[in-house]
């Protein structure tokens, strides 16, 4: 019976899903098209210095290879979403039959959409899930594309692409954004509780903390693991707000000036990471020494005299009240910085010599009202 249903369904798919006959993108093409929301500024040697968010509508961080993902995460996702992922050829016909039978007798059953079918909906705009759910033809097209994916991609590629492209919660797309935002760590470090919460969010991205914790507990129990602490972790992690991605954040002002929003995800600059760190630390130390003398902030600019390249650019001290103001470019009253130029001009015109004595006492000059 099952075999006959499978043949009939396959025939219907092949006959009616012509819309899926267009060229299927390769794994490398999907990976290359992964558009991140945060650009990264590199120094002259390729060392990451600063990230800058350019897409406010979605949070999508750099692609993560499957080998760098937590084994606990991979196990939790496959167990929760597609238990026969490593065995089927894109469509789990047994699960589809159970789901159809459950609808006939009006009982709740596990969904029949495999990870491969879900990926088909993520990489093919025509198969994206609309608000009211997919039409019959879209579901058939999903089956066709899933079969094509299984024929042309490896299982590891399918799972890797899925975890990098799947929306999790709110603006968070991909496991990198979810892991750093909710748990403050890279996805390779997720433990069993965190992995279970991530898997639970795939089923219900907008569920309450209590519902997420309940689903996560089910994932843990399926692995014969305890649920201790998962409810507290879910409540805490879902309340976290997105901040800066992990890694050094050394040059925010220069990044805003140099990074091009239409450029690649990583863009190299003339800055020197070692010198930039020294400049940041030197400014902090100088400001600490000037506490109590009405000095609140400063800036550092280091140039290569021969080439004119910028080697270090510190626009402000990070903890100041005006940290967003770029002190390198901000216009300021010149004050005593004019004195060397005035003295040099006076010496050039022989009005002063290096031995001349000048009265540097406070002076008031009356001017017309």
NORUR-V524206 format. One record per run of one state. SS is the DSSP state (helix for helix, strand for strand, loop for the rest). FROM is the first residue (numbers start at 1). LEN is the number of residues. Records with the same first field share a line. If there is no record, write none. Layout:
SS = FROM-LEN  FROM-LEN
//
This chain:
loop = 1-1  17-1  21-6  33-5  43-5  54-5  60-6  69-2  82-11  105-10  124-1  128-8  153-2  166-1  170-2  174-1  184-3  190-2  204-5  223-7  239-13  259-7  269-4  290-10  304-6  315-20  349-21
helix = 2-15  18-3  27-6  66-3  71-11  93-12  115-9  125-3  136-17  155-11  175-9  187-3  192-12  209-14  230-9  252-7  273-17  335-14
strand = 38-5  48-6  59-1  167-3  172-2  266-3  300-4  310-5
//
